Amino acid sequence: MATSLFFLVPAVVLVGLVLPLWLVLHYMTGWREQKRSGGIDSATLGDIETTARRLEDRIASLERVLDAEDPAWREKA
């Protein structure tokens, strides 16, 4: 009886107190990390905007070239 009580008390303390506290703290840390790194920063957003403008310029240039070479290319597509 004394031996089983020797193992039972630490097991109850571990499962009843330590494990729930550890789980709560673990997930709180994960939620904080997601908040901090979840959004797109302004530098990345600026790079995306610059790339989009360059691609729009390329498309406009290609359309001008195609209009000069074959004015009816839009109707063919």
C-alpha positions in Angstrom: 0.0 0.0 0.0 2.8 2.4 0.9 4.6 1.7 -2.4 1.5 2.3 -4.5 0.8 5.5 -2.6 4.4 6.6 -3.2 3.8 6.4 -7.0 0.1 7.5 -6.9 0.7 10.9 -5.3 3.3 12.2 -7.7 1.2 10.9 -10.7 -1.9 12.7 -9.5 0.1 15.9 -9.0 1.7 15.6 -12.4 -1.6 14.9 -14.2 -3.6 17.3 -12.2 -1.4 20.4 -12.0 1.8 20.2 -14.0 0.4 18.8 -17.3 -2.5 21.3 -17.7 -0.2 24.2 -16.8 2.4 23.1 -19.3 -0.2 22.7 -22.0 -1.7 26.2 -21.4 1.7 27.8 -21.4 2.8 25.9 -24.5 -0.2 27.0 -26.6 -0.1 30.6 -25.3 3.5 30.8 -26.5 2.4 29.4 -29.9 -0.4 31.9 -30.2 2.0 34.8 -29.5 4.4 33.6 -32.2 1.6 33.4 -34.7 0.5 36.9 -33.9 4.0 38.3 -34.2 4.9 36.5 -37.5 1.5 36.1 -39.0 1.2 39.3 -40.9 3.0 40.4 -44.0 5.6 43.1 -43.1 5.8 46.3 -45.1 9.0 45.4 -46.8 7.5 42.3 -48.3 4.4 44.1 -49.3 6.5 46.8 -51.0 8.5 44.1 -52.9 5.2 42.5 -54.1 3.9 45.9 -55.2 7.1 46.7 -57.1 7.0 43.3 -58.8 3.4 43.7 -59.8 4.1 47.1 -61.4 7.0 45.7 -63.3 4.8 42.9 -64.6 2.1 45.4 -65.6 4.7 47.4 -67.5 5.9 44.3 -69.3 2.4 43.3 -70.3 1.8 46.8 -71.6 5.0 46.7 -73.6 4.1 43.3 -75.1 0.7 44.5 -76.1 2.2 47.5 -77.8 4.6 45.3 -79.8 1.8 42.9 -80.7 -0.5 45.8 -81.8 2.3 47.2 -84.0 3.0 43.8 -85.6 -0.6 42.4 -85.9 -3.5 44.7 -85.0 -6.0 41.9 -85.0 -4.2 39.7 -82.5 -6.8 40.4 -79.8 -9.6 39.0 -82.0 -7.7 35.8 -82.7 -7.3 34.9 -79.1 
